[in-house]
């Protein structure tokens, strides 16, 4: 999909993904110009949530990272530049909480509110 997208945009277009689970480096590797690929992870609901993770791949140029950070800060968002690791920052921190809530349910300590 990203290869097809790249064929339809200008050479200086930044190609970004809002993924929270795919490797940005893998997406970038599929492109002819991988240096313009970056992750920009918004949280829902995006208009209300201030935090945005910016995830440069190893291939991403510093100019692309700087441009994205400046643009997002101009939108009055708080930027956290994260490494391209599974879950980035927020989802990596939150995963144990999701697992623990499922364990509490499975152990019969609580039920789901309907």
Wavefront OBJ file of the C-alpha trace (Angstrom):
o trace
v 0.000 0.000 0.000
v 2.806 2.425 0.880
v 4.631 1.615 -2.369
v 1.472 2.433 -4.293
v 0.988 5.644 -2.328
v 4.576 6.671 -3.001
v 3.944 6.422 -6.755
v 1.207 9.070 -6.484
v 2.862 11.740 -4.328
v 5.624 14.261 -4.948
v 9.227 13.371 -4.148
v 9.254 15.703 -1.133
v 6.020 14.365 0.395
v 6.386 12.941 3.897
v 4.770 9.512 4.165
v 3.481 8.845 7.664
v 1.587 6.082 9.410
v -0.596 6.379 12.509
v 0.083 2.741 13.399
v 0.705 1.745 16.983
v 1.918 -1.745 16.184
v 3.629 -1.938 12.779
v 7.349 -1.330 12.422
v 8.034 2.055 10.850
v 11.383 0.728 9.591
v 9.565 -2.083 7.757
v 7.179 0.383 6.152
v 10.104 2.627 5.185
v 11.991 -0.339 3.713
v 9.199 -0.822 1.184
v 9.702 2.680 -0.239
v 12.042 3.996 -2.899
v 12.757 6.986 -0.642
v 12.637 5.484 2.878
v 14.122 8.632 4.406
v 10.727 10.345 4.138
v 8.797 7.735 6.129
v 7.837 8.344 9.762
v 5.292 7.252 12.341
v 2.917 9.847 13.779
v 0.765 8.165 16.406
v -2.284 10.148 17.523
v -4.448 8.978 20.408
v -8.248 8.864 20.350
v -10.068 11.115 20.292
v -7.339 12.945 18.363
v -8.926 16.420 18.577
v -8.932 16.209 22.390
v -5.813 14.201 23.189
v -2.707 16.387 23.381
v -0.056 13.664 23.207
v 1.334 12.573 19.830
v 4.156 10.069 19.451
v 6.553 10.762 16.571
v 8.463 7.659 15.547
v 11.355 8.028 13.124
v 12.605 4.840 11.504
v 16.338 4.224 11.283
v 16.020 5.384 7.667
v 14.097 8.601 8.442
v 15.978 11.815 7.734
v 16.459 14.261 10.586
v 14.777 16.939 8.463
v 11.590 14.863 8.197
v 11.590 14.267 11.960
v 12.179 17.961 12.697
v 9.456 19.036 10.248
v 6.916 16.668 11.801
v 7.758 17.680 15.375
v 7.505 21.403 14.539
v 4.234 20.960 12.639
v 2.621 18.950 15.435
v 3.816 21.395 18.108
v 2.272 24.208 16.038
v -1.024 22.328 16.421
v -0.608 22.803 20.203
v 0.082 19.104 20.742
v 2.697 17.591 23.054
v 5.243 15.564 21.098
v 7.084 12.530 22.417
v 9.733 11.246 20.015
v 9.811 7.483 20.430
v 12.046 4.699 19.194
v 10.609 2.297 16.646
v 9.890 -0.494 19.127
v 6.751 -2.601 19.651
v 4.049 -0.409 21.169
v 6.279 2.687 21.086
v 5.925 4.421 24.501
v 2.291 4.652 25.582
v 1.027 1.275 24.389
v 4.130 -0.439 25.733
v 3.491 1.055 29.165
v -0.265 0.353 29.008
v -0.090 -3.321 27.958
v 0.512 -4.666 31.476
v -2.622 -2.843 32.664
v -4.713 -4.480 29.927
v -3.345 -7.911 30.822
v -3.925 -7.408 34.533
v -7.549 -6.365 33.994
v -8.163 -9.554 31.993
v -6.541 -11.644 34.752
v -8.781 -10.021 37.373
v -11.812 -10.894 35.281
v -10.641 -14.475 34.614
v -10.002 -15.026 38.328
v -13.569 -13.945 39.113
v -12.458 -10.944 41.142
v -14.552 -8.576 39.008
v -17.019 -8.649 36.169
v -17.479 -6.453 33.140
v -19.950 -3.630 33.709
v -22.805 -3.714 31.206
l 1 2 3 4 5 6 7 8 9 10 11 12 13 14 15 16 17 18 19 20 21 22 23 24 25 26 27 28 29 30 31 32 33 34 35 36 37 38 39 40 41 42 43 44 45 46 47 48 49 50 51 52 53 54 55 56 57 58 59 60 61 62 63 64 65 66 67 68 69 70 71 72 73 74 75 76 77 78 79 80 81 82 83 84 85 86 87 88 89 90 91 92 93 94 95 96 97 98 99 100 101 102 103 104 105 106 107 108 109 110 111 112 113 114
